[in-house]
Amino acid sequence: MGKTLEAMRALQVIERQLADVRRQFSSSSAAVAVQQRRVDELRQQFQLLHDEVLAHQKEAGAVELELKSREEDVNKLRQTLNSTKTNKEYAAVLTQLNTLKADNSKLEDKALKLMQEVDQVRTETEEVEDQIAQAEKSLEQIRQTSAEETTRLQAMLDDLQTRRKSAAEAVPSKPLGVFDRIAAIRDGDVMAKIEVVGRKPPYQYICGGCNMSITAEHANALRTRDEIRFCDCCGRILYMEKETSPQKA
């Protein structure tokens, strides 16, 4: 393997480590974001339940006020019933009184149902409130862990970036530009070894990155020349180990 490819392989080792550290950074931040969304969702759920309690209480209060007014009407009708002078008048007032009492009974049932719903929703609200407290506690723990992890990862990242800069100086500018372009596209996975398969010529050649066949031309060129060649399938930069031994098919 030529000097340029050797330098690029050394750079590849560091590039993969950098990509792994960046993924860990992303994972750590994602964990905080996921838990924060959980807290926000619970808070929203709590607010909806709280508003529902208030709405039921308001409706129940309105029903109670209506019942109070209707009870006054019942008392008035009872007084009127006692002062009626004819059977016809008595029957008419009694019918009106019974109708009003029946309507009041329905309102009482409605008021009772509303208060039961208030109690049920209030219980749900208290449960969600407990979940919020637990979720916020978990969020704080995740944030603390994430902060510690961020400090650790940042130190690793700084060290790797310093090492990468040093390794990149050994790669000529044009090949380095190609390397950087592929690194950005493939998340740091730039190079692939040519795997040789077979007992004897003609050997088969496989890209170690995508496991697809590659032409013998690539392998023969890399045996004798220090040049950049790409896998025709995945686009990784190909290289061959020194004194590669054929593998049994």
Secondary structure, 3 states (H helix, E strand, C coil): CCHHHHHHHHHHHHHHHHHHHHHHHHHHHHHHHHHHHHHHHHHHHHHHHHHHHHHHHHHHHHHHHHHHHHHHHHHHHHHHHHCCCCHHHHHHHHHHHHHHHHHHHHHHHHHHHHHHHHHHHHHHHHHHHHHHHHHHHHHHHHHHHHHHHHHHHHHHHHHHHHHHHHHHCCCCHHHHHHHHHHHHHCCCCCEEEEEEECCCCCCEEEECCCCCEECHHHHHHHHHCCCCCECCCCCCEEECCCCCCCECC
